[in-house]
Amino acid sequence: MGYFDGLTSGNFKIARDGGKLYYPWGYWGRGYAISEQDDARLRRQLKIYHAVSLVLIIATASTGHFVVMAALTAALMVFYALWSWHLTAGMQATDERLSFHASLVSQARAYGAGTLWLLEIIAILFVVSFAFMLVRDVADWPLGLFGIVFFGLCAAVGGYQLVLRRRATLNVS
């Protein structure tokens, strides 16, 4: 599976009764019971949303217009909130919660080991790059520190997902 499959899998869960559940806000929000058809449709739509959002944000960031990028990011978040509200309007809510751990396990399984290792290496390279920037030009310390903290957290989560994936693989075997 690809990157966007892993990214979206954290919004879905198999219920205790075997049904499918959708969590538009991940472990922060409530879940909704969905059919098999809704599951496939929502996964596809979320992948498209994430892919388009990523391309738009990267394209805007590459121009150096960070205020425009922040405004675009805010607009994409508002769009997602309205879209999620519209999608879940007729769905049956569930009391079953999605834990942070369960969300990470689901993503770790969906990403695949190769993708997780690639993301881990990229995150570590970004940490090193921002540390180099911090040492080289102290005037850019806010950006350097932000990059180190952000990508350091990404590397920590990625490393944890590698451990979770390994444990899940060993438990299945």
FITOR-358795 format. One line per 8 residues: number of its first residue (from 1); their letters; for each residue x, y, z of N, C-alpha, C, O. Coordinates in nm, 4 decimals. Example, Ala and Ser with C-alpha at 12.3 -4.5 7.8 and 13.67 -1.06 7.14 Angstrom:
# residues 2
1 = as = 1.3190 -0.5690 0.7800 1.2300 -0.4500 0.7800 1.3200 -0.3300 0.7800 1.4236 -0.3319 0.8465  1.2850 -0.2250 0.7080 1.3670 -0.1060 0.7140 1.2900 0.0030 0.7870 1.3409 0.1138 0.8039
//
This chain:
# residues 173
1 = mgyfdglt = 0.0832 -0.1177 0.0000 0.0000 0.0000 0.0000 0.0882 0.1246 0.0000 0.2060 0.1198 0.0352  0.0289 0.2341 -0.0396 0.1057 0.3557 -0.0514 0.0934 0.4485 0.0672 0.0282 0.4177 0.1669  0.1577 0.5627 0.0536 0.1618 0.6622 0.1596 0.0217 0.7076 0.1993 -0.0088 0.7144 0.3183  -0.0631 0.7386 0.1033 -0.1954 0.7908 0.1340 -0.2880 0.6835 0.1897 -0.3811 0.7146 0.2640  -0.2634 0.5568 0.1543 -0.3390 0.4482 0.2173 -0.3096 0.4446 0.3669 -0.4005 0.4308 0.4487  -0.1835 0.4569 0.4011 -0.1446 0.4583 0.5415 -0.1990 0.5792 0.6147 -0.2450 0.5689 0.7284  -0.1935 0.6934 0.5492 -0.2405 0.8165 0.6106 -0.3894 0.8084 0.6433 -0.4314 0.8511 0.7508  -0.4687 0.7544 0.5523 -0.6136 0.7491 0.5732 -0.6569 0.6342 0.6634 -0.7642 0.6409 0.7233
9 = sgnfkiar = -0.5768 0.5299 0.6744 -0.6196 0.4133 0.7524 -0.6389 0.4458 0.8999 -0.7125 0.3754 0.9691  -0.5745 0.5502 0.9489 -0.5906 0.5904 1.0879 -0.7283 0.6460 1.1194 -0.7591 0.6704 1.2361  -0.8117 0.6664 1.0188 -0.9476 0.7161 1.0386 -1.0521 0.6052 1.0397 -1.1717 0.6328 1.0497  -1.0082 0.4802 1.0295 -1.1016 0.3684 1.0184 -1.0687 0.2607 1.1212 -0.9549 0.2471 1.1662  -1.1718 0.1849 1.1567 -1.1550 0.0802 1.2569 -1.2613 -0.0266 1.2342 -1.3706 0.0021 1.1854  -1.2279 -0.1493 1.2699 -1.3256 -0.2567 1.2706 -1.3908 -0.2564 1.4091 -1.3216 -0.2615 1.5107  -1.5230 -0.2503 1.4123 -1.5962 -0.2463 1.5391 -1.5897 -0.3816 1.6085 -1.5521 -0.4818 1.5478  -1.6262 -0.3835 1.7354 -1.6285 -0.5095 1.8111 -1.7212 -0.6118 1.7478 -1.6970 -0.7323 1.7558
17 = dggklyyp = -1.8287 -0.5628 1.6840 -1.9234 -0.6544 1.6198 -1.8829 -0.6910 1.4772 -1.9560 -0.7626 1.4087  -1.7675 -0.6430 1.4320 -1.7175 -0.6752 1.2985 -1.7518 -0.5730 1.1924 -1.7036 -0.5835 1.0797  -1.8343 -0.4737 1.2254 -1.8706 -0.3699 1.1299 -1.7575 -0.2694 1.1105 -1.6556 -0.2738 1.1795  -1.7775 -0.1806 1.0167 -1.6774 -0.0777 0.9855 -1.7152 0.0532 1.0541 -1.8322 0.0909 1.0600  -1.6127 0.1217 1.1059 -1.6317 0.2514 1.1697 -1.5413 0.3547 1.1048 -1.4281 0.3253 1.0664  -1.5934 0.4761 1.0933 -1.5196 0.5877 1.0345 -1.5087 0.6986 1.1386 -1.6078 0.7373 1.2005  -1.3862 0.7494 1.1569 -1.3571 0.8570 1.2514 -1.3003 0.9755 1.1735 -1.1798 0.9803 1.1487  -1.3853 1.0718 1.1343 -1.3358 1.1834 1.0535 -1.2276 1.2656 1.1230 -1.1432 1.3248 1.0558
25 = wgywgrgy = -1.2285 1.2703 1.2560 -1.1295 1.3465 1.3310 -1.0317 1.2543 1.4018 -0.9673 1.2945 1.4987  -1.0201 1.1313 1.3542 -0.9272 1.0362 1.4137 -0.9649 1.0071 1.5576 -1.0832 0.9977 1.5906  -0.8665 0.9929 1.6422 -0.8916 0.9592 1.7823 -0.9441 1.0793 1.8623 -0.9773 1.0642 1.9799  -0.9521 1.1966 1.8016 -1.0022 1.3147 1.8710 -1.1543 1.3249 1.8679 -1.2126 1.3998 1.9462  -1.2181 1.2516 1.7799 -1.3624 1.2677 1.7645 -1.4373 1.1363 1.7741 -1.3803 1.0316 1.8047  -1.5646 1.1446 1.7476 -1.6505 1.0270 1.7554 -1.6465 0.9496 1.6249 -1.6075 1.0013 1.5202  -1.6884 0.8238 1.6345 -1.6910 0.7368 1.5184 -1.8319 0.7189 1.4654 -1.9304 0.7460 1.5341  -1.8389 0.6728 1.3421 -1.9670 0.6509 1.2767 -1.9660 0.5158 1.2078 -1.8669 0.4775 1.1454
33 = aiseqdda = -2.0780 0.4428 1.2194 -2.0921 0.3138 1.1537 -2.1106 0.3365 1.0038 -2.1892 0.4213 0.9615  -2.0365 0.2590 0.9243 -2.0447 0.2727 0.7789 -2.0547 0.1347 0.7145 -2.0201 0.0335 0.7755  -2.1023 0.1326 0.5911 -2.1120 0.0081 0.5150 -1.9801 -0.0193 0.4434 -1.8902 0.0648 0.4430  -1.9694 -0.1355 0.3837 -1.8497 -0.1698 0.3043 -1.8317 -0.0712 0.1894 -1.7197 -0.0287 0.1608  -1.9421 -0.0347 0.1234 -1.9351 0.0589 0.0111 -1.8908 0.1974 0.0585 -1.8090 0.2632 -0.0059  -1.9463 0.2404 0.1726 -1.9057 0.3695 0.2281 -1.7583 0.3681 0.2673 -1.6881 0.4678 0.2500  -1.7114 0.2549 0.3200 -1.5716 0.2419 0.3594 -1.4804 0.2659 0.2392 -1.3871 0.3458 0.2466  -1.5071 0.1973 0.1297 -1.4241 0.2123 0.0097 -1.4318 0.3540 -0.0459 -1.3302 0.4110 -0.0857
41 = rlrrqlki = -1.5521 0.4107 -0.0487 -1.5711 0.5465 -0.1021 -1.5001 0.6500 -0.0153 -1.4313 0.7380 -0.0671  -1.5166 0.6399 0.1157 -1.4543 0.7373 0.2057 -1.3022 0.7283 0.2023 -1.2340 0.8307 0.2060  -1.2489 0.6069 0.1953 -1.1034 0.5917 0.1859 -1.0510 0.6580 0.0590 -0.9501 0.7285 0.0619  -1.1199 0.6350 -0.0518 -1.0791 0.6943 -0.1792 -1.0869 0.8472 -0.1727 -0.9944 0.9156 -0.2164  -1.1957 0.9005 -0.1189 -1.2123 1.0457 -0.1101 -1.1087 1.1085 -0.0170 -1.0551 1.2151 -0.0473  -1.0803 1.0436 0.0954 -0.9785 1.0965 0.1873 -0.8404 1.0967 0.1231 -0.7633 1.1910 0.1407  -0.8091 0.9907 0.0484 -0.6789 0.9871 -0.0204 -0.6682 1.1017 -0.1194 -0.5634 1.1656 -0.1292  -0.7745 1.1280 -0.1923 -0.7740 1.2384 -0.2885 -0.7574 1.3720 -0.2151 -0.6779 1.4565 -0.2564
49 = yhavslvl = -0.8326 1.3906 -0.1066 -0.8218 1.5145 -0.0293 -0.6791 1.5342 0.0208 -0.6232 1.6430 0.0067  -0.6195 1.4298 0.0795 -0.4833 1.4415 0.1320 -0.3818 1.4694 0.0210 -0.2916 1.5512 0.0385  -0.3963 1.4021 -0.0921 -0.3021 1.4215 -0.2026 -0.3115 1.5635 -0.2577 -0.2093 1.6291 -0.2776  -0.4324 1.6109 -0.2823 -0.4510 1.7459 -0.3363 -0.4010 1.8500 -0.2360 -0.3343 1.9462 -0.2739  -0.4335 1.8303 -0.1084 -0.3887 1.9247 -0.0048 -0.2368 1.9308 0.0020 -0.1784 2.0389 0.0094  -0.1737 1.8149 -0.0006 -0.0275 1.8104 0.0065 0.0363 1.8823 -0.1122 0.1303 1.9599 -0.0949  -0.0139 1.8568 -0.2304 0.0407 1.9216 -0.3505 0.0221 2.0730 -0.3424 0.1152 2.1484 -0.3710  -0.0965 2.1176 -0.3039 -0.1228 2.2615 -0.2946 -0.0340 2.3289 -0.1906 0.0200 2.4366 -0.2156
57 = iiatastg = -0.0186 2.2662 -0.0746 0.0622 2.3265 0.0315 0.2095 2.3300 -0.0077 0.2766 2.4311 0.0131  0.2603 2.2212 -0.0641 0.4012 2.2187 -0.1063 0.4254 2.3197 -0.2182 0.5259 2.3907 -0.2168  0.3340 2.3267 -0.3151 0.3495 2.4215 -0.4255 0.3503 2.5651 -0.3731 0.4293 2.6480 -0.4185  0.2621 2.5939 -0.2772 0.2567 2.7289 -0.2214 0.3810 2.7583 -0.1378 0.4367 2.8679 -0.1451  0.4241 2.6610 -0.0588 0.5436 2.6798 0.0243 0.6677 2.7013 -0.0606 0.7566 2.7775 -0.0226  0.6744 2.6348 -0.1751 0.7931 2.6475 -0.2605 0.8071 2.7867 -0.3206 0.9154 2.8241 -0.3657  0.6989 2.8633 -0.3217 0.7072 3.0001 -0.3725 0.7610 3.0966 -0.2670 0.7974 3.2100 -0.2984  0.7657 3.0508 -0.1415 0.8155 3.1363 -0.0344 0.7102 3.2276 0.0247 0.7411 3.3106 0.1103
65 = hfvvmaal = 0.5863 3.2137 -0.0195 0.4763 3.2959 0.0329 0.4116 3.2204 0.1495 0.3092 3.1542 0.1327  0.4724 3.2313 0.2663 0.4283 3.1525 0.3807 0.2953 3.2016 0.4373 0.2216 3.1230 0.4969  0.2636 3.3277 0.4201 0.1336 3.3778 0.4649 0.0238 3.3176 0.3777 -0.0819 3.2785 0.4272  0.0501 3.3106 0.2474 -0.0457 3.2491 0.1564 -0.0597 3.1005 0.1893 -0.1703 3.0464 0.1865  0.0518 3.0344 0.2204 0.0478 2.8929 0.2563 -0.0345 2.8725 0.3837 -0.1135 2.7785 0.3916  -0.0169 2.9590 0.4824 -0.0946 2.9487 0.6064 -0.2435 2.9697 0.5783 -0.3277 2.8989 0.6334  -0.2756 3.0666 0.4932 -0.4160 3.0914 0.4579 -0.4747 2.9721 0.3824 -0.5886 2.9324 0.4072  -0.3972 2.9155 0.2910 -0.4424 2.7976 0.2171 -0.4651 2.6797 0.3119 -0.5649 2.6086 0.2998
73 = taalmvfy = -0.3740 2.6593 0.4051 -0.3877 2.5515 0.5020 -0.5139 2.5705 0.5856 -0.5877 2.4750 0.6097  -0.5385 2.6928 0.6293 -0.6601 2.7225 0.7063 -0.7853 2.6960 0.6220 -0.8831 2.6399 0.6716  -0.7821 2.7362 0.4961 -0.8967 2.7134 0.4073 -0.9202 2.5635 0.3865 -1.0347 2.5185 0.3839  -0.8129 2.4870 0.3718 -0.8274 2.3421 0.3566 -0.8846 2.2778 0.4828 -0.9620 2.1825 0.4746  -0.8465 2.3296 0.5985 -0.9000 2.2771 0.7246 -1.0488 2.3099 0.7392 -1.1268 2.2259 0.7842  -1.0876 2.4303 0.7019 -1.2290 2.4688 0.7068 -1.3084 2.3824 0.6083 -1.4170 2.3344 0.6409  -1.2540 2.3630 0.4884 -1.3202 2.2768 0.3906 -1.3397 2.1366 0.4480 -1.4480 2.0794 0.4355  -1.2359 2.0806 0.5111 -1.2456 1.9459 0.5666 -1.3511 1.9398 0.6771 -1.4275 1.8436 0.6849
81 = alwswhlt = -1.3552 2.0418 0.7621 -1.4538 2.0445 0.8702 -1.5961 2.0462 0.8143 -1.6822 1.9714 0.8608  -1.6206 2.1311 0.7151 -1.7534 2.1387 0.6541 -1.7875 2.0091 0.5795 -1.9003 1.9604 0.5873  -1.6913 1.9551 0.5089 -1.7104 1.8310 0.4341 -1.7412 1.7159 0.5301 -1.8319 1.6366 0.5047  -1.6668 1.7066 0.6394 -1.6899 1.6004 0.7385 -1.8269 1.6137 0.8024 -1.8969 1.5146 0.8230  -1.8641 1.7351 0.8330 -1.9961 1.7600 0.8909 -2.1051 1.7143 0.7945 -2.2024 1.6509 0.8354  -2.0884 1.7468 0.6659 -2.1854 1.7064 0.5638 -2.1889 1.5529 0.5493 -2.2966 1.4937 0.5414  -2.0713 1.4893 0.5459 -2.0646 1.3441 0.5291 -2.1308 1.2686 0.6427 -2.1995 1.1690 0.6198  -2.1110 1.3146 0.7636 -2.1575 1.2403 0.8807 -2.2992 1.2779 0.9231 -2.3512 1.2214 1.0193
89 = agmqatde = -2.3617 1.3711 0.8540 -2.4946 1.4191 0.8932 -2.5961 1.3053 0.9044 -2.6778 1.3059 0.9965  -2.5934 1.2097 0.8152 -2.6906 1.1006 0.8187 -2.6369 0.9705 0.8757 -2.7062 0.8688 0.8729  -2.5163 0.9719 0.9267 -2.4548 0.8488 0.9773 -2.4891 0.8244 1.1240 -2.5135 0.9177 1.2006  -2.4901 0.6966 1.1606 -2.5171 0.6586 1.2987 -2.3875 0.6660 1.3800 -2.2899 0.5978 1.3489  -2.3878 0.7488 1.4837 -2.2708 0.7630 1.5699 -2.2561 0.6390 1.6579 -2.3539 0.5714 1.6897  -2.1320 0.6109 1.6963 -2.1027 0.4978 1.7831 -2.0357 0.5474 1.9110 -1.9740 0.6539 1.9137  -2.0494 0.4680 2.0160 -1.9825 0.5009 2.1418 -1.8418 0.4441 2.1458 -1.7650 0.4755 2.2367  -1.8072 0.3611 2.0485 -1.6753 0.2993 2.0440 -1.5716 0.4049 2.0078 -1.5843 0.4731 1.9061
97 = rlsfhasl = -1.4703 0.4178 2.0905 -1.3666 0.5190 2.0689 -1.2510 0.4595 1.9876 -1.2324 0.3379 1.9827  -1.1757 0.5467 1.9253 -1.0533 0.5097 1.8549 -0.9371 0.5642 1.9366 -0.9270 0.6849 1.9581  -0.8504 0.4761 1.9815 -0.7363 0.5217 2.0612 -0.6225 0.5669 1.9698 -0.6147 0.5280 1.8533  -0.5356 0.6491 2.0250 -0.4174 0.6945 1.9525 -0.3334 0.5730 1.9114 -0.2843 0.5663 1.7987  -0.3176 0.4785 2.0022 -0.2393 0.3577 1.9759 -0.3002 0.2775 1.8604 -0.2281 0.2355 1.7700  -0.4304 0.2562 1.8627 -0.4972 0.1799 1.7567 -0.4842 0.2492 1.6214 -0.4681 0.1836 1.5186  -0.4912 0.3814 1.6221 -0.4754 0.4579 1.4991 -0.3345 0.4401 1.4423 -0.3178 0.4199 1.3220  -0.2329 0.4477 1.5296 -0.0941 0.4296 1.4845 -0.0688 0.2876 1.4343 0.0023 0.2690 1.3356
105 = vsqarayg = -0.1260 0.1878 1.5009 -0.1090 0.0487 1.4571 -0.1696 0.0304 1.3183 -0.1090 -0.0317 1.2309  -0.2891 0.0845 1.2988 -0.3556 0.0742 1.1689 -0.2722 0.1394 1.0586 -0.2579 0.0843 0.9495  -0.2178 0.2568 1.0883 -0.1342 0.3252 0.9899 -0.0064 0.2474 0.9635 0.0360 0.2349 0.8486  0.0552 0.1949 1.0686 0.1811 0.1205 1.0534 0.1619 -0.0013 0.9648 0.2479 -0.0320 0.8823  0.0508 -0.0707 0.9808 0.0223 -0.1877 0.8962 -0.0010 -0.1464 0.7514 0.0450 -0.2133 0.6589  -0.0727 -0.0356 0.7322 -0.1087 0.0068 0.5970 0.0095 0.0644 0.5201 0.0179 0.0478 0.3984  0.1012 0.1321 0.5897 0.2146 0.1920 0.5203 0.3050 0.0883 0.4573 0.3472 0.1049 0.3428  0.3348 -0.0154 0.5275 0.4346 -0.1109 0.4815 0.5707 -0.0731 0.5362 0.5988 0.0443 0.5602
113 = agtlwlle = 0.6539 -0.1720 0.5555 0.7852 -0.1497 0.6176 0.8729 -0.0560 0.5345 0.9391 0.0321 0.5894  0.8736 -0.0745 0.4036 0.9568 0.0092 0.3169 0.9199 0.1560 0.3251 1.0072 0.2424 0.3339  0.7904 0.1842 0.3222 0.7443 0.3224 0.3300 0.7780 0.3823 0.4661 0.8225 0.4968 0.4743  0.7570 0.3049 0.5735 0.7897 0.3558 0.7071 0.9382 0.3866 0.7209 0.9750 0.4897 0.7774  1.0240 0.2981 0.6698 1.1682 0.3231 0.6770 1.2060 0.4462 0.5958 1.2882 0.5267 0.6396  1.1469 0.4614 0.4784 1.1747 0.5787 0.3951 1.1331 0.7072 0.4672 1.2087 0.8043 0.4694  1.0129 0.7080 0.5262 0.9670 0.8253 0.5993 1.0559 0.8534 0.7198 1.0826 0.9695 0.7509  1.1019 0.7494 0.7877 1.1899 0.7652 0.9032 1.3233 0.8284 0.8614 1.3720 0.9210 0.9263
121 = iiailfvv = 1.3805 0.7783 0.7543 1.5085 0.8315 0.7054 1.4931 0.9777 0.6622 1.5790 1.0609 0.6915  1.3837 1.0082 0.5930 1.3598 1.1457 0.5488 1.3448 1.2390 0.6696 1.4006 1.3488 0.6707  1.2702 1.1957 0.7697 1.2519 1.2782 0.8898 1.3855 1.3046 0.9589 1.4130 1.4171 1.0008  1.4678 1.2015 0.9706 1.5988 1.2180 1.0336 1.6868 1.3123 0.9526 1.7576 1.3953 1.0095  1.6829 1.2999 0.8196 1.7597 1.3903 0.7345 1.7149 1.5356 0.7514 1.7975 1.6269 0.7501  1.5845 1.5566 0.7672 1.5345 1.6924 0.7914 1.5830 1.7450 0.9266 1.6197 1.8619 0.9380  1.5832 1.6599 1.0283 1.6335 1.7024 1.1599 1.7788 1.7470 1.1472 1.8170 1.8523 1.1982  1.8596 1.6657 1.0787 2.0010 1.6986 1.0602 2.0151 1.8282 0.9797 2.0987 1.9125 1.0124
129 = sfafmlvr = 1.9339 1.8444 0.8751 1.9405 1.9656 0.7928 1.9062 2.0905 0.8731 1.9742 2.1925 0.8620  1.8011 2.0827 0.9537 1.7634 2.1991 1.0346 1.8652 2.2253 1.1449 1.8879 2.3406 1.1814  1.9265 2.1209 1.1981 2.0334 2.1406 1.2979 2.1525 2.2107 1.2325 2.2131 2.3000 1.2918  2.1854 2.1695 1.1095 2.2939 2.2349 1.0348 2.2593 2.3816 1.0105 2.3446 2.4691 1.0246  2.1335 2.4081 0.9740 2.0894 2.5460 0.9505 2.1033 2.6273 1.0793 2.1474 2.7422 1.0760  2.0663 2.5684 1.1909 2.0736 2.6366 1.3192 2.2178 2.6734 1.3552 2.2444 2.7828 1.4048  2.3096 2.5810 1.3296 2.4513 2.6058 1.3604 2.5117 2.7056 1.2626 2.5906 2.7918 1.3012  2.4746 2.6934 1.1370 2.5331 2.7764 1.0309 2.4859 2.9218 1.0371 2.5650 3.0139 1.0167
137 = dvadwplg = 2.3584 2.9420 1.0649 2.3045 3.0775 1.0658 2.2149 3.0939 1.1882 2.0956 3.0640 1.1839  2.2734 3.1412 1.2959 2.2025 3.1549 1.4229 2.0833 3.2496 1.4114 1.9891 3.2392 1.4900  2.0855 3.3407 1.3158 1.9744 3.4347 1.2981 1.8457 3.3616 1.2595 1.7363 3.4117 1.2853  1.8579 3.2445 1.1983 1.7403 3.1651 1.1594 1.7011 3.0650 1.2676 1.6399 2.9625 1.2377  1.7359 3.0939 1.3936 1.7117 2.9973 1.5001 1.5648 2.9595 1.5174 1.5383 2.8439 1.5503  1.4662 3.0499 1.4975 1.3269 3.0041 1.5150 1.2886 2.8948 1.4141 1.2273 2.7941 1.4493  1.3266 2.9180 1.2879 1.2965 2.8187 1.1846 1.3748 2.6899 1.2101 1.3193 2.5807 1.1977  1.5005 2.7011 1.2449 1.5820 2.5829 1.2726 1.5275 2.5029 1.3887 1.5192 2.3803 1.3814
145 = lfgivffg = 1.4905 2.5707 1.4953 1.4361 2.5025 1.6128 1.3014 2.4379 1.5810 1.2754 2.3244 1.6210  1.2162 2.5105 1.5089 1.0868 2.4547 1.4688 1.1063 2.3282 1.3861 1.0403 2.2272 1.4104  1.1971 2.3333 1.2879 1.2226 2.2176 1.2032 1.2752 2.0986 1.2816 1.2348 1.9850 1.2571  1.3650 2.1242 1.3754 1.4195 2.0159 1.4573 1.3094 1.9520 1.5417 1.2989 1.8295 1.5483  1.2283 2.0342 1.6054 1.1213 1.9811 1.6907 1.0169 1.9075 1.6070 0.9783 1.7954 1.6404  0.9708 1.9705 1.4979 0.8662 1.9092 1.4151 0.9124 1.7763 1.3554 0.8460 1.6739 1.3714  1.0259 1.7787 1.2868 1.0717 1.6559 1.2220 1.1265 1.5557 1.3241 1.1282 1.4355 1.2979  1.1712 1.6044 1.4400 1.2089 1.5138 1.5479 1.0882 1.4356 1.5972 1.0968 1.3153 1.6219
153 = lcaavggy = 0.9746 1.5054 1.6115 0.8510 1.4366 1.6492 0.8070 1.3391 1.5400 0.7617 1.2284 1.5693  0.8207 1.3806 1.4150 0.7880 1.2902 1.3032 0.8752 1.1647 1.3087 0.8258 1.0536 1.2894  1.0032 1.1823 1.3347 1.0946 1.0679 1.3439 1.0585 0.9793 1.4627 1.0661 0.8568 1.4531  1.0194 1.0400 1.5745 0.9815 0.9610 1.6926 0.8557 0.8783 1.6653 0.8499 0.7602 1.6996  0.7562 0.9402 1.6039 0.6330 0.8672 1.5705 0.6630 0.7589 1.4671 0.6124 0.6471 1.4776  0.7445 0.7916 1.3679 0.7822 0.6925 1.2673 0.8566 0.5752 1.3280 0.8311 0.4603 1.2917  0.9478 0.6020 1.4191 1.0194 0.4943 1.4869 0.9250 0.4080 1.5686 0.9371 0.2855 1.5702  0.8305 0.4725 1.6366 0.7313 0.3986 1.7146 0.6444 0.3125 1.6236 0.6114 0.1993 1.6589
161 = qlvlrrra = 0.6069 0.3649 1.5068 0.5278 0.2861 1.4131 0.6071 0.1671 1.3588 0.5495 0.0612 1.3340  0.7374 0.1831 1.3400 0.8205 0.0694 1.2988 0.8187 -0.0395 1.4054 0.8108 -0.1581 1.3735  0.8261 0.0008 1.5320 0.8194 -0.0960 1.6420 0.6823 -0.1630 1.6444 0.6732 -0.2850 1.6585  0.5752 -0.0836 1.6306 0.4393 -0.1395 1.6307 0.4196 -0.2360 1.5154 0.3588 -0.3418 1.5318  0.4708 -0.1998 1.3992 0.4571 -0.2877 1.2821 0.5322 -0.4178 1.3050 0.4826 -0.5250 1.2705  0.6490 -0.4095 1.3616 0.7293 -0.5297 1.3897 0.6563 -0.6197 1.4882 0.6494 -0.7410 1.4685  0.6017 -0.5605 1.5947 0.5264 -0.6387 1.6937 0.4042 -0.7047 1.6305 0.3751 -0.8214 1.6570  0.3322 -0.6285 1.5460 0.2140 -0.6835 1.4805 0.2517 -0.7985 1.3877 0.1789 -0.8974 1.3784
169 = tlnvs = 0.3647 -0.7860 1.3194 0.4118 -0.8924 1.2297 0.4485 -1.0159 1.3104 0.4166 -1.1278 1.2702  0.5152 -0.9970 1.4238 0.5536 -1.1110 1.5073 0.4324 -1.1784 1.5703 0.4322 -1.3003 1.5875  0.3291 -1.1014 1.6051 0.2087 -1.1583 1.6653 0.1249 -1.2356 1.5658 0.0537 -1.3285 1.6041  0.1320 -1.1989 1.4381 0.0552 -1.2677 1.3342 0.1220 -1.3993 1.2987 0.0538 -1.4979 1.2706  0.2541 -1.4020 1.2998 0.3293 -1.5221 1.2584 0.3143 -1.6356 1.3550 0.3713 -1.7427 1.3339
//
